[in-house]
Amino acid sequence: MKILGYVYRVVSNFAFLALVYYSLNFMEKYNQRAVVAILVLVYATMRAISALRSFAFFQKIERLELEARRLAGVAGEAGAAASRRHVVSEVSTLRRDGEIKSYVDLFFLAMVVLLCVAKIVTN
């Protein structure tokens, strides 16, 4: 399922990039192309801000993981410590997966921004 999540993220972002590319290339008038490019830039900026905010969230989760590991070591209970370690390892795996997906989003958004800027600058 983890691989499918990555594949879905790449395919959906690539479809968005292809949609932007074809919509900007089929516009013949510069004014229309510039307006569409600016609107896509605004959308890409909003998504990039959301992805960057998720990194702050992931940092807070990482601090909670470290604190939970420390508390599990201090508690010393055999059964409870094992279940806590299992939960912490699952959370850290989910956090890493989320970070990778955010990096994929940012990569494709950077490609979209470059495409839009190129279409605005060129005539």
C-alpha positions as CSV (number, residue, x, y, z in Angstrom):
1,M,0.0,0.0,0.0
2,K,2.9,2.3,0.7
3,I,4.2,2.0,-2.9
4,L,0.7,2.5,-4.3
5,G,0.5,5.8,-2.2
6,Y,3.7,7.0,-3.8
7,V,2.6,6.0,-7.3
8,Y,-0.8,7.7,-6.9
9,R,1.0,10.9,-5.7
10,V,3.4,10.9,-8.7
11,V,0.6,10.1,-11.2
12,S,-1.8,12.7,-9.9
13,N,0.9,15.4,-9.8
14,F,2.1,14.4,-13.3
15,A,-1.5,14.7,-14.6
16,F,-1.7,18.2,-13.1
17,L,1.6,19.1,-14.7
18,A,0.4,17.7,-18.1
19,L,-2.9,19.6,-17.8
20,V,-1.1,22.9,-17.1
21,Y,1.3,22.2,-20.0
22,Y,-1.4,21.5,-22.6
23,S,-3.7,24.3,-21.4
24,L,-0.9,26.8,-21.7
25,N,0.4,25.6,-25.1
26,F,-3.0,25.6,-26.7
27,M,-3.8,29.2,-25.8
28,E,-2.9,31.4,-28.8
29,K,-3.3,34.9,-27.3
30,Y,-0.7,36.0,-24.9
31,N,-3.2,37.7,-22.5
32,Q,-5.2,34.6,-22.0
33,R,-2.1,32.4,-21.5
34,A,-0.7,34.9,-19.0
35,V,-4.0,35.0,-17.0
36,V,-4.2,31.2,-16.9
37,A,-0.5,31.0,-15.9
38,I,-1.0,33.5,-13.1
39,L,-4.0,31.6,-11.8
40,V,-2.1,28.4,-11.8
41,L,0.8,30.1,-10.0
42,V,-1.6,31.3,-7.3
43,Y,-2.9,27.7,-6.9
44,A,0.6,26.3,-6.9
45,T,1.6,28.8,-4.2
46,M,-1.3,27.8,-2.0
47,R,-0.4,24.1,-2.4
48,A,3.3,24.8,-1.7
49,I,2.4,26.7,1.5
50,S,0.3,23.8,2.6
51,A,3.1,21.3,1.9
52,L,5.6,23.5,3.8
53,R,3.3,23.8,6.8
54,S,3.0,20.0,6.8
55,F,6.8,19.9,7.4
56,A,6.3,21.9,10.6
57,F,3.7,19.4,11.6
58,F,6.1,16.5,10.9
59,Q,8.7,18.2,13.1
60,K,6.3,18.3,16.0
61,I,5.4,14.7,15.5
62,E,9.1,13.8,15.5
63,R,9.6,15.6,18.8
64,L,6.6,13.7,20.2
65,E,8.2,10.4,19.0
66,L,11.4,11.2,20.8
67,E,9.6,12.1,24.0
68,A,7.5,8.9,23.8
69,R,10.7,6.8,23.3
70,R,12.3,8.5,26.3
71,L,9.2,7.9,28.5
72,A,9.0,4.2,27.4
73,G,12.6,3.8,28.4
74,V,12.0,5.4,31.8
75,A,8.8,3.4,32.5
76,G,10.6,0.1,32.1
77,E,7.3,-2.0,32.0
78,A,7.9,-4.9,29.7
79,G,4.5,-5.4,28.0
80,A,3.5,-1.7,27.9
81,A,6.9,-0.6,26.7
82,A,6.8,-3.1,23.8
83,S,3.4,-1.9,22.7
84,R,4.5,1.8,23.0
85,R,7.6,1.1,20.9
86,H,5.4,-0.6,18.3
87,V,3.1,2.5,18.1
88,V,6.1,4.9,18.0
89,S,7.6,2.9,15.1
90,E,4.3,3.0,13.2
91,V,4.0,6.7,13.7
92,S,7.6,7.3,12.6
93,T,7.0,5.3,9.5
94,L,3.8,7.2,8.7
95,R,5.7,10.5,9.3
96,R,8.5,9.5,6.9
97,D,6.0,8.5,4.3
98,G,4.2,11.8,4.6
99,E,7.5,13.7,4.3
100,I,8.4,11.9,1.1
101,K,4.9,12.6,-0.4
102,S,5.3,16.3,0.5
103,Y,8.7,16.3,-1.2
104,V,7.1,14.8,-4.3
105,D,4.4,17.4,-4.2
106,L,7.0,20.2,-3.9
107,F,9.0,18.8,-6.8
108,F,6.0,18.8,-9.2
109,L,4.9,22.2,-8.0
110,A,8.3,23.6,-8.7
111,M,8.0,22.1,-12.2
112,V,4.6,23.8,-12.7
113,V,6.0,27.1,-11.5
114,L,8.9,26.9,-13.9
115,L,6.5,26.1,-16.7
116,C,4.2,29.0,-15.9
117,V,7.0,31.5,-15.5
118,A,8.4,30.4,-18.9
119,K,5.0,30.8,-20.6
120,I,4.6,34.3,-19.0
121,V,8.1,35.5,-20.0
122,T,8.1,34.1,-23.6
123,N,5.8,35.6,-26.2
